[in-house]
Amino acid sequence: MDGIGDDGFDGEGLDPDAVLWVRGVDYLAGWRDATRAATELGDALAAAGVDTTGTKLRAAVAADGSGVVRLELSSAAACEVAIRARVATARWREVS
């Protein structure tokens, strides 16, 4: 997982030249929210037993200041997540 303080952090989330900054929009709060969400998602993937080797989670900010999480994973990991999501959905439907 990439983030501030991690060796793989490339600063994509807060590139001041990549967006038009609007006065009064709290971009930092959105980025903080996205950072927390990326950490939660990474923890959930690991707890679900998904091989997160090579997985990249990046916190970013949309033009309106809302947080955005970008997820990049291998094809094998994506298939694994899809299978686990389908199994979990089937279990939830059984309980409902």
C-alpha positions in Angstrom: 0.0 0.0 0.0 1.4 3.4 -0.9 1.0 6.4 1.4 2.9 9.3 2.9 5.9 7.8 4.7 5.9 4.7 2.6 8.8 4.2 0.2 6.5 3.8 -2.8 4.6 7.0 -2.3 4.9 9.1 -5.5 2.7 12.0 -4.4 0.0 11.4 -7.0 -2.8 12.3 -4.6 -1.8 15.9 -4.0 -0.1 17.1 -7.2 -0.7 20.9 -7.2 -0.1 21.2 -10.9 -2.6 18.4 -11.8 -5.8 20.2 -10.7 -7.2 23.7 -10.5 -7.4 24.6 -6.8 -10.6 26.4 -5.7 -10.5 28.8 -2.9 -12.4 27.6 0.1 -12.4 23.9 -0.8 -10.8 21.8 2.0 -8.8 19.4 -0.1 -6.7 18.3 2.8 -9.7 17.0 4.7 -10.8 15.0 1.7 -7.3 13.5 1.3 -7.2 12.6 5.0 -10.6 10.8 4.6 -9.3 9.0 1.5 -6.1 8.0 3.4 -8.2 6.5 6.3 -10.5 4.7 3.8 -7.5 3.3 1.9 -6.1 1.9 5.1 -9.4 0.4 6.0 -9.7 -1.2 2.6 -6.2 -2.6 2.7 -6.8 -4.0 6.1 -10.1 -5.6 5.0 -8.6 -7.2 1.9 -5.8 -8.7 4.1 -8.3 -9.9 6.7 -10.3 -11.5 3.9 -7.3 -13.5 2.9 -6.7 -11.7 -0.4 -3.0 -11.7 -1.5 -2.2 -8.0 -1.4 1.3 -8.4 -2.8 1.6 -5.7 -5.4 -1.6 -4.1 -4.5 -1.6 -0.3 -4.6 -4.0 1.9 -2.7 -3.7 5.6 -3.3 -5.4 8.4 -1.5 -6.4 11.3 -3.8 -8.8 14.2 -3.9 -11.5 15.0 -6.4 -12.1 18.6 -7.8 -14.8 19.2 -5.2 -12.5 18.3 -2.3 -14.0 14.8 -1.7 -11.6 12.0 -1.0 -11.0 9.3 -3.6 -9.3 6.0 -3.2 -7.6 4.4 -6.2 -7.1 0.7 -6.1 -4.7 -1.2 -8.4 -4.3 -4.9 -8.2 -3.3 -7.9 -10.3 -5.8 -9.8 -12.4 -5.5 -12.7 -10.0 -6.2 -10.6 -7.0 -9.2 -8.9 -8.7 -10.7 -12.4 -9.5 -10.1 -13.4 -5.9 -11.9 -10.3 -4.6 -14.8 -11.0 -7.0 -15.1 -14.6 -5.8 -15.0 -13.6 -2.1 -17.6 -10.8 -2.7 -20.0 -13.2 -4.4 -19.6 -15.7 -1.5 -20.2 -13.0 1.1 -23.2 -11.8 -0.8 -24.7 -15.3 -1.0 -24.2 -15.7 2.7 -25.9 -12.3 3.5 -28.9 -13.3 1.3 -29.2 -16.5 3.2 -29.4 -14.7 6.5 -31.9 -12.1 5.3 
